Amino acid sequence: MRKLLTFLIFLLPSAIFAEVVNIDIHQLKSMLKEDVVVIDVRTPGEWKSTGIVEGSIPIMFFDEKRKPLTKEWMQQASEHISPNKKLILICRTGNRSGAVGNYLVKQHGYQNVYNVKGGIVTWKKAGYTTVSP
């Protein structure tokens, strides 16, 4: 029983205080070499307009009217993500992907969630390439 209590004392703070980590595009570029999942949460029209980061998975979280599609998104994303695996989220500027990250951390207990601040806009401004979705 004592070992269990000790374990919980060390485990619970990390679960309670987990938060989304903001990264810049250069950190994203570096992290793409690791075992990470990158999900682009924008709309299909946005993906077609700018392309996506190579290797990222396009799964729309908010529809064109900004309505969250949480159930549908989780069904699609669950094929690629798990609560303990590194997950990087990207959108146009980092606002929507930050919201999705907070949703995953607070509602589903995800621990390793990263948000690309500046999003695809900053990625493209830096001269990094994209591919068709």
Secondary structure, 3 states (H helix, E strand, C coil): CHHHHHHHHHHHHHHHCCCCEEECHHHHHHHCCCCCEEEECCCHHHHHHHCECCCCEECCCECCCCCECHHHHHHHHCCCCCCCCCEEEECCCCHHHHHHHHHHHHHHCCCCEEEECCHHHHHHHCCCCCECC
